[in-house]
Amino acid sequence: MASTQPPVSSHRRPSSATRHANGAGLNHRKSFSTIPPSGADLSQRARPSRSPHPHPHPHPGMISEMDRTSDPKSRGKTASTGTAVSSKHSSLSAGPQRDHALAAARPRKLRSQYPRGDTENHVEYILVASFDIDRGPIMEHQYPVAITGDEHMLAELMLPDQAHVRNQDWTMFFLHKDTSQEEDDAERLAKEERRARRDRKRDRAKGIIHESDDDEEDDGDFDDDDDDEDWDSDASSDSEPEGMEGPPLVYVLNLVNTKQDKTAKRGAVVKAMAICTRHPFLHIYKARFALSRPPTPLLLLALEEYFKSPVPETLAMLFDAVNDMGLSLMPKLSHLERHLLQASDNKDLFVEKFEQMIQARITEETGEDVADQPLDASRSPPKRPSIFRSGTKAHIEGHAAYAVPRDTHEFESKVMYKGIPIPIKVPVAIMPETVGDFSLIKLIQNFSDSHAKSLQTFPVHPHLTTNGPTTHPIIVLINALLTQKRVIFLGHNMPSGEVAEAVLAACALASGGILRGFTRYAFPYTDLTKVDDLLKVPGFIAGVTNPTFEHHPEWWDLLCDLPSGKMKISSKIEAAPITEGLVYFQQQHPAHANLVHHHGSGSGSSASHDLTGDAAFMADMLRSIATRAGERVIRAKWRAWVLKFTRIAAAFEESVYGTSALYIGSDEHETGAGAPVVVGAGAAAGHGYVWVDEATKAKELAGNVTRIEGWRNTRSYYGFIQDVAQLYAIRPLKGLDLAHLHDRLRTQRLSPLQSREIYDAFARHVHSYDEICLLLSVAPESQAGLFYLALGLFHKDRDVRFRTADLLERVAEHEAGRHWWRALSRFEKLAYVRIKKEAEAERAKALQEEGVGFGEVDDRAS
């Protein structure tokens, strides 16, 4: 019987000895700490001026059709492999932006997130600590090398308070790398040198010879850089924006186990084992061996083995097992593809990419096998391995060498530990600030249920209580995170693992996969001994179990008590300053100035009005949870909330300051004397968030003004500005805000002429693979999908109906768009079929008339 384990799993990564030799020496000691480097606010680095200015972009008059879309003739229909050629944008200048444009214009190859032969380990360190009655927490082993010299600090974190009263406890914490200026300079020079070699390689292909080419060719430099093209594409077009994040964090998953032992002092032995990795999906090491009863997590198996044999060889066995995990068949998705996968519940989305990865592997291995064997005409060619869906009968019975995941959100692999295959499911799409396994539903319910039973009132703070004293606790929490307040999650007598999950959920809640600056300043678990270092960090999010924190309001701004589900705003919280943006808004909108004052203070009748829409949003969220909507649905709703907040903030800055650094694009919304003429201006012009009317806009801005002003001086605000600039450089469409156009179709009553211009803009500019991905991202399945676009099939203008049908046809042929097409109603699909038949009939009639015309000419000639 054929093995059900794919051959990739048998491809071992370099041995531990080889890995150590390739990296730093065995005696090398890294410098890591639990506190961000220098403990300073990194948002102070290269901080923009207080009044926002847009990032450099071309004059509006320079935004042409080429900036909005590439030539459909040169692009044609794209295959569903994700290798479509993106638009070439003339709006990008030289330098790094030029590299982004070149990378976007090249076909993007399908690559693995973790290629075979990659020397990067899944797990970098394994730690073991124990509790000694006389000496306290001590570090027993750090494998393969010491991660830091401060062993006592690590041991204390690995053995949380009251760990001895529970049989086992999971916890988590982060380590920061303290980089020196020399290391930063060396990394920068290495990147510049690699980019220069890549450029020289391209020039050689064009026949341009550099003076240094002969020496480099002799040294074999070009041969060593065969992956330069892929590297540049990764660094330019597919990578997540880094912002001001700094070196990657080391995520630590820790398991504490207490064993009763009558021979030991106090009758128990307490040990902890931790896995240190740079992968944010460290929760996979909680994977359970299902054949045992009860199912046993992988890390617990390893800790049990260590109890029996407390030697470094036991750690080496675990280290090699987790690093030999095969992930090379997991495809690398672009930023837009990850967004689509995260927001969709469809288990088949991008399944083609997994199939292509497997087909490429089969072709590679079959070619190698044939090349190694002597030519024998009498022998039939080797049979290609079969591909089935994971979990199917053929796969279970062993007839399939490779298997496509049953759910494309997770890549299925195995860890072979002591000959036991332990199934592992790795998330395919990881969004920023998403670390570990947590539940937003659990966090929301914990504080919502208590608030529903007894209405909690808060002391008024303009940044936090945006709906007055009765603001929903979850809104108070997200306001505190957005305005960079110090937040403590207290879980007295709770396992530290549950407290850590609440911290991670809060980071993801405020981020929405869009904003940054939360996880890097989060402390999923910390204790009283580190409070001095903690207070040096601005805007931290920390999890604690010691009730002493509650009695020191000067240590925090918002305390979230997990057991009671209550929140408390500190009596020592810093008052919100009167900002120039707030003053300007009140001066420019005197009719709504009182709304800002009353709304923030909770006084007056306006306090009961939901100007921000947060009360309605939370009611909808709780209804979704009550109807058992899944975790992915709830996360998608929060992403939409955060995205809306950033778009409203951009509109606020444009309204108050005249411009915003939160949006990059043409100023086609400007009209009047001397305004540049933009191709396609009209109903299809404009950008940003859309309101029904100006009065509604002014009221919602008035409700959000204090929250926005509080956010405008935070890490996440300045990081978002950098992310916007980087994402703009790789965005497939420039000078056209698809979200704005779609929102107009969705929210406003448009005249036939206005809607025609919008539908024509969609049909004219959305062609390539990436452009369709962008279109799908602004019309998610959870928000009616293609419904509003498909309404163009019923437009009174015949040309609009035909162009909308052509657009929907391109979407239906798209790898992801076909799932959106299936979700359309039967009524809209019937309209599409009718319009296509009508178009075919007109085309046939035109050809027939053209043929008759030619016949008449021929008759006359004869």
N, C-alpha and C positions, 0 to 999 in steps of 0.2 A: 504494500500500500504506500502510495506517495505520501511524503511528509506534508503536513498542513502548514509547516513553518516556512515562510518565504526564505529563499536563499540569502536575502539581504541580512537576515538576522544572524546568519552564520559568518557574515563578513565582520570580523572583529576590528575594532579600532586599535590603534597602536597600544601595545602592552603598557602597563604602568611604568615599567622601567624606561621604555622608549619615550613615553610622554614626559617623564621627568627629565630625561636627557635633552629633549627638544626644548623644553621650557627653561625656567630658571633652575639653578642647581638645587640639590637636595637640601643644602644648608641655607638657601635663600629664604628670607623671612619677609613676607609682605607687610605693609603697614595699613591696617584696617582699624576702624573705630565705629562705634554706634552713632556718633554725632556727625552731622554733615561737616565737611572740611571748613575749618576756621569758625564754624558756628555762626557765620555772618549771613546776612540776607543777600543771596546771589542776585536778586533783582536789582541791586544797586550797580551791577556791572553794566556799563554801556547803557545806562537808563536813558530812555528818550526824554525830551523836554516835557514839561507838565502839560502844555497844550499840545494835543496830538497833531502830527503832520503825517500825511500819507507817505508810504514808501515810494522811492523813485520808480516811476512808471512812465510810459510814453505819454506825450500830449494827447488829449482826447482826439484831436484832429488826425493823429497818426493811427488810430484804431481803424483798421480796414477790414475788408472781408477776409483777408488772409489771417488776421489776428483771431477771427471768430471761428474759422474752420479751415481745413485743408481742402484742396481741390478734389471733389468727388471723383473726377475722371482719373486722376493719378492714384486715388486711394481705392476705389472700387469697393465691392462687397468684401468684408473681412471674414476670415475663417473664425470658427468658434474655439480657437486654440489660445486666444489671448495674445497673438503675435501680430496684431494689426499695427500698421504704421500710424503713429499719432501725427497730429497736425504740426507743421513747421510754423513757428510764430516769429514774425518779424519784430515783435515788441520786446524781445529779449536782447540785451546788450552783451558785450564781451565779458569775460571772466567766468565766475562760477555759474552765472545764469546761462551763459553760452553752453556750458557743459550740460546743464539741465535740458536745454532745448535740443542739443544733439542726441542726448540719450532718449528723449521723448520721441524723436523722429526715427530712431532705429527700431527695427522689429525687436520685441522683447521676447527672449527665449524663455521657455518654461524651465525653471530650475528647482532644485530641492532646497528646502529651508536648511537642511543639515546634510550636505553632500557626503558621499562615501569618501573615506580617507581624510576627512577634516580632523585636524589635530585638536580642535576645541572640545573639551570634555563637557558632557552634560552635567556632571558633578565635579566640583573642583576640590572640595575638602570634605572630610568626615571627622567629626569631633566626638569625643566621649568624655563626660564629666561625671563625677560622683560626689556624694555628700559624706564628709568625714565628721564624726561627732566632735572631734577635738579641733580640727582645722577649718571646718566649714566647707564650702564648695571648692573642689579642686579639679583641675584638668588632668585627665589620665593620658589621653592620646590626641594628637592632631596629625591626621594622615592626609596626604603623603608628606607634607611639610607643615611647619607651624604657620598658621594663618595670621597670627599677631603675637606680639610679645606680652600683651596684657592678658594673660591666661585667667587671672582672677575675675576680670570683668566678664569674660565669656562664660566662665563657670557659673557665675551668679545668674546670668541671663538664662542659662540652660537649666537651672534648678529654681524655678519660680517659687514665690511664697506659698506655703501650705501644700507643696507638691507631695509631701510625705503622707498626707491624709487621704490621698487617692491612689488607686492602683496604677493608673496611668493618666498622663496629661499631655496634650499636644500644645505647642506654642510656636511662635514665629517671631523673628526679629531680623533687622537689616544691618548690614555692615557697609561702611563707606570707605572707599580707597582714598588715602591721603596722597594725592599726586604732587610731585615737586615740579618746579618750573622746567627743570631739565627733562623730565619725562614728557611733559606737554610739548616742549620744543622738538624732542626726538620724534614723537608721534606725528607732529605736524610736518616735519621735514620728510618723514617716510611717505606720507600721503602725497606731498608735492612731488617727490621723486618718482613715485609710481605713476602719477598723472602725466609727468613729463615724458616718461618712457612710453606711456600709452600713446601720447600725441606724436612722438617720433615714429612709433610703429605705424600709425595711420599715414604719416607723411611718406614713409617708405613705400607703403602700398600705392600711393599716388605718384611715386617716382621722384619724390623730393628727398634728396640725400643731405644729411647733416654731417658735419665734420666728425662728430663723435660716434657715428654709426659703425665705422670699421672696428673701433676698439670694443664697442659693446657687442658687436656680432662675434668677435673673437672670444669675448668673455662669456658668451652664451646668455646674455641678459634677455634678449628677445625670446629665446626659447623658454626661459623661466617664467615669462609673463604671458602665457597663452590665455590666461583667464582675465587679462586686463579689461577686455570689453565687458565681460560679465561683471567684473568688479565695479567698473564705472557705472554700469546700469544700476547695480545694487545701490551704490552710494548716491546716485543722482535721482533716479526716477522711482525706485521702489522703496527706498528706506523711509522709516518714520522720521519726521523732523526731530532733531535733537534739542533744539532750543538752547537753554542755558543749563541743561541738566547735569553736565559733568560726566565723570566716569560711571560706567554701569554699576548698579548696586549688586551686592552679594546677598541673596535671599537665603535665610537659614530656617529650615524646618526642623523642629526639635521635638523629641519624644522622651518623656520622663516615665520611668517604670519603677515601682516600689515592690520589692519582694520580701515577704516575711521570712526571717531567718533567726531562729532562736540562738544560734551561735554568735550572732553579731550584737554589737552594742545597741540597746533599745529595741532589739528584736527585729530589725528591718535593714535592708540594703537598698539604697536609692541610687540609680544610675540614669544618665541621660545620654542619648545619641542624637547627633545633629547632622543633617546633610546640607552642604553649602553649595549653591548653584547660582548662575547668572540668569537662568531661565525663570520667568515669572510664574510658570505653571508648576511650581514645586509641589503642589498638592498631589501630583501623580504618584509621589512616593508614599502616599497613604493607601495606594492600591492594595486590595486584599486578595490573598490566595484563597479562592472560593472553595477549593476542595477540602479545606480544613474546616473543622467545626469547633467554635464559630469561625467565620472567615477572618483571617489574620492579615493585617497590613504588612507590607514589605519591610518597612523600617522596624516594626515590632519583631518580625522574624529575625532580622539581623541583630537586634538588641538581645533577644533571647539567646542567640548563638554566642553573643559576647559574654553573657552571664556564664555560659558554660566554658568558654575559652577566651579569657580577657587578654588577647595578644594582638599585635598589629596585623598578623596574617588574617585574622578574622575581618578586620576593616578592609584589608586589601581585596578580599574576596567580594565584599559588597561593592567596593569602589570599581573593580573591573566589571562586575555584573551590570551596574547601572550605566556605565560608560559604553558598554557593548550593545546597548539598546539601539535597534535599527530604526532610524527616522528618515533615512535617505529617500524614501518614496513619498514623503510628505511635500506637496508642491508649495512653492513660495508664491504668495498672492500679492498683488499690488495693493496700494492703500485703498483704492476704490473697491476692489474685490473683497478685501477684508471687511470694509464697511457693509457691503451688501450681505456677506455671509453672516456677520454678527446680527444684523437686523432682521434676518429671515428665519422662519421656522422650517423651511423646506429642507428635507434631509438629502435631496438629490442635487442641490445647488453646487455647481462646479464639479460634479462627479466626473465630467469629461477630463479634467486635469489629472485626477488620480489614474484614470485609465491610460492617459497618454504617458504618465510617468512609468507605469507598469509596462506598457508596450515598448517604450524606449529601453527599459531594463532588459526585457526579453530579447529585443533585437541585439543589444550589446552582448548579452551572455550567449545567445545563439551564434552570433558571429564569432565570438571567441572560441566556442566549442568547435565550430566547423573549421576554423583556421588551425586548430591544434591537431585535427585528425587528418590522416593521409586520405587522398582522393580515392574513392572506391565507387565506381559507377554502378556496381551491382547492388550497393546498399542504399536503401531509401533514405532521404534526408531526415534528420532528427525531427521529432514531433515538437511543435511549439507548445510551451506550457499553457494551460487554460487559465482564464480569468473569470472569477465568479464573485458575487456579492458576499461579503462577510456575513456569516450566520446562516447561509443557505445550506441545503442538504448536501450539495456537491462539495461545498467548502468543508463542512463538518466531517464528511466521509473521507476527506483527503484527496479528492480528485482535482483540486485546484492548488497550484503552486503559489499563486498570488491571489489576493482578495482585495476588492474595493470596499472601503468602509461602508457599513450600513447607514451611517450618518456622517455626512461630509464635514460636520462641525468638529468631529473628533477623528484623529488618526489612531488606528489600533496597532499596537505593537506588543512586545513581550520583553520581560526581563527574566533571564535564566539565572536563578539563584539556587545554588546547590542542586542543580539538575531539575528544579521546579520551574515550569513556565508560569510567570505571574503576568496576567494581562494588564496592559497599560493603555490608557486613552489620553492622548495629548491633544489639547485644543489647537485647531488649525489656524484660527484667526484670533490674535491677541491684540486688544486695543490698549492704548496708553493708560497707565494707572490701574491696570487690572492685574492683581497679584493674588495667586492662590485661589482657593475655593471658598466662596462666601455666598450669602443670600441677601439680596436687597429686600426681598419680601419679608424675611425674618426681621430685619432691622426696622422696616417701615411698620410692620405689625406691632413690634414691641412697644414703640412709643405712641402709635395711633390708638391702640386699644385702651391704654391708660388715659389718653386724652379724651376718648369718647365716653368713658365711664364717669370721669369727673373733669370738667373743663378746666384746663390749666391756664392761668393768666401769668404773663411775664411782665417784669418792669420794662418800660418802654426804652428801646434803643434804636435809633434810626437805621442802623445797619442790619439789625437782627429782626426786629418786629415790624416787618414791612406791611403787615395786615393788622397792626394795632396790638393791644395786649393779648388778644386771643389768637394770635398767629399760630398756625399748626406747628407742633414741635419739629417735624421733619423740615419744614420751611425755615424755621429758626436755625436748625443744624446746617442746612445747605447755605444759608446766608452767612453763618459764622465761618464756614470753610471758604466761601468765595471772598469774603472780606479779610481773610487771613487772621482770624482770631485763634487764640490758644484753646484747644478742645481736648477735654479729658473724658474717656469712657471708663467708668468705675464699675467693676464687677466684683463686689465683696462676696466672698465665699463661693465664687464661681470658678470653674476651670479657666485657666489663663488662655486656653485655646479659643473659648467662646468670646472672650474679650478681644483677642486679636482679630477674630473674624469680623467683629463689629467695626473695628478700626479700618480694616481693608474694605469693607462694604461702604463706609462713609467716604473713603477716598474715591472709590468708583462712582459713588452717587454724585459728588461734586464735579468730577471730571467728565462723566458721560462719554468717555473715549475721545474727548475734544480738548479739554483743558489739561494742563500739566502743573506740577509744583506741589502735589499733595503727598504722594507716596514717598518721595525723597525726604520729606520732613515728617514722616509718620514713624511712630514707635509702637508697633502692634502689642508689645509687652515691655514694660519697664518697671522698676521698683523704686523704693524710697531712697536707696543709696545713690541714685543717679539724678536726683532732682536738681542739683546744682548745674550739672551739664545740660539738663533738659531746659532749664529756664534761660539758657543762652541762645536757644533756637527760637527764632520768631515764627509765630503761626504754626506751632507743632500740633499734631494729632496723636495722642498717646493713649494706650490702654494700660490700666493699673488694676490691682486687686486690693490694695491697702486703703482702708477707709480714712486714713489720715489726710489724704488729698482733699477730701470733702471739707475739712475744717480749715483749709488755707485758700480762701478765695483769691488771694493775691497771686497764686500760682497759675490760675486759669481764668478764661473768660466765659467758657460754657462748660458745664459739667453735665454729662449724660449718665444717669444712674440706670444701669441695665436691669437689675432685679426689680426695681419699682416702675421702670418705664417713664420716669420723670426727668425733665431737664431743668437746669438752674443757671440763670445768668448771674455772673459774679457781681457782687456789690462793689468790687474794686475795678471793674472794667473801665477802660479809657473812654472818655466821651467822644462822640463823633464830631470832628471839626466841621466848621462851616466852610465849604469849598467854593472855589470860584465857579465851578460848573453848576452848583446848586443856585448860586446867586444869579448867574447868567440866565439860567432856565426860568427863574421867577421873574426876571426883568423882561425876557422875551415873551413869556406867556403869563401876563398878569391875571388873566381870567382863571388860570389854574394854579396860581401861586399858593392860594389857600389850601388846595388839595394836597400839596406837598407837605405843608405844615401840619394839617389835621391828620393826614394819613400816617405820617410818621409818629405823631404823638398819641394817636388813638382817640383824640377828642373830636367832638362834632359828629354830625350825622354821617359825614363821609367816611368815618372809620368803619362803618358797617358795609360800605361798598367794596367790592372786590376789584379794585383798580388794576391790580397786577394779574388777576386771573388765577392766582395760586390756590385759592379756596376751591374753585371749580376743578382745577387740575388734581388736587388731592382727593376730591370726591370721586373723580373718574378713576384715579389710581386705586382707591380702596374698593370701588366696584369691580375693577379688573381682578384684583386679588380675591375678592369674594366669589367671583365666577371661576376661580381656579385657573386664571391665566398663568402661563409659565414664567419662569425667571427671565427668559430671553425677551418676552414681551414687555415685562416691567423695565428691563434695562433699556430697551428701545424707546420706551416712553420717556425715560429720564434723559436719554441722549437728545431726544427732540426738545425737551425742556431747556437743557443747557444750550443747545444750538439756537433756540429762540432767544434766550437771554443774551447771547453774544451778538445776535443780529439787532436786537433792540438797543444794546449798548452802542453799537456802531451808528444806529440811527440817532441816538441821543447825542453822540459826539458831533455828528454832522449838523444836527439841529442847533446845538449850542456853540460849537467852535467853527462850524463851517466845513470841517473835514474830519476824517477819522483814520487812524492807523489800523483799525480793525478790518478795513476793507481795501482791497487793491483791485483796480480796474479802471475803465474809462469813466469820465464824468459826463456821460451822455445824457444824464438827467438835467443838466444845466441848459437853460434856454435863454434867449434874449439877444440883444445886440452884441456882436462880436463873439458869440458862442460858436465853437467849431462845429462844422457839419460832420456828422457821423453817419456812416453807411448803415441803413436800416433803422434810423432814428424814428421815433413815433411810439406807438403802443408797445412795440417790442423793446424800447429803450428802458432805462431805469435799472435800479438795483436795490438790494436790501429788503428788509422786512416789509410786508404789505399789511395795511390796515384798511378797514372798510371805508373810513372817511377821516378827515383831519381831526375832528373832535375826539374820536375814539383813540387816535394816535396820541394826542396831547394828554388825555387822561391816563393812558397806560404808561407813557413816559413819566408823568407825574408820580405814579405809583412806584416806579422803578428807580427814580432819580437817586435816592439815598443809597440803595444797594449798588447801583452802577458806580457812583462816586466812591463808595467804599472799596469796590473791586479795582478801580483804576490805579491803585498804588500797591499792587500785590505782585507776587512772583508769577501767579498764573496769568495775570493780565499781560505782563511783558513777555512771558513765554509764548502766549497765544499770538502776540504780534509777530514774533519770529516764525512761528509755525505757519501763520497766514502767508508770510513772504515765501517760505519754502514750498508750501503747497501750491501757491500761485505759479511758481516756476515750473511745476510739473503738471499743472492742470491742463487737460486736453482742450478746453475752450477758454479763450481769454476775450474780454470785452463783451461777454454775454452772460448774464446772471440767470441761469436756468431756474434756480430756486425762486427768484423774483417773478419770472414769467409764469411758472406753475402756480405760485401763490395767487397771482392775479386771476388766473382761471378759476381757482378754487374759492376765492373769497369775494371777488368784486362782480358787480353787474356790468358787463361790457357790451358795447355796441357791436353789431356785426363787423364793422370795419376794424375796431380795436382787436376783437378776438381773431379776425383774419390775420392781422399782422403778427400776432403771437403764434398762431398755428404755423404760419409760413416761416417764422424764425426757427421754430423747432424742426420743421421738415427740411429747411435749407442748411442748417448748421450741424445737425446730429447725424453722422454717418459712420465714423470709425468705431472700433470695438471700445476704446476708452471713452469716447463721447457718449456712447449708449450706456456704459457703466455710470457715467456722471448723471445722465438723465434718470436712470433707475434709482440713483441715490437720493434724488430730490422728490421722487414719487415712490416711497417705500410701500411694500405690500400692506403694512399695518395702517397706512393712511390712504386707502382707496386705490393704491397702485396706479394703473394706467387709466382709471375711470375718466378723469378730467381731460386727458389727452384724447381719449376715444370719443369724447363728445364732439370733436371736430368732424367725425363721420356724419353728423347731422347738421352741419353748418349750411346756411342757405346758399353759400357760394360753392359752385361745382368744383372749382380748382382747389379750394380748401379741403373738400371731401377727398379728392383724389390724392393730394399731397399727404393728408393725414393717414390714408390707407397705405401709402408707400412707406411712411415712417413706421407704422405699426408692423408692416411686413419686415422691415429691417430689424425691429425689436424682436419679433417672433423668431428670426433666424439667429439671434444672438444667444450665446451660451447661457447667460443668466436671464436674458429677456424673455426666453420662451416660457419660463415659469410665471412671469408677470402676465404674459399673453394668455396662459391657461386660466388665470384668475379672472379674466374679463367675463362679463355676463353674456349669456347666450344672445340677448337682444343686440348687444354691440357687435358680437361676432357675426350675426346674421347681416347686420348693416355693412360690415366690412366685406363679406362675401358678395353682397349685392353691388357695392361700389366697384369691386374688382371686376365683376362681370360687366358692369356698365363701361368701365374703362377699356376692357378687352374688346367689347363690341365697337366702341368708338375707334379704337386702334385698327380693328379689322376693316371697318368701313372706310377709314382714311386710306388704308393700303389698297383697298379695292378701287376707290376713286382715283388714287394715284396710278394704279395699273391701267384703268380705263383711259386716263389721260395720255399715258405713253402709247397705248394702242391707237388712239386717234392720230397722234403724231406720226406713227409708223404708216398708217393708212394714207395719210396725206403725202408722205415722202414717196410711197410707191406710185 
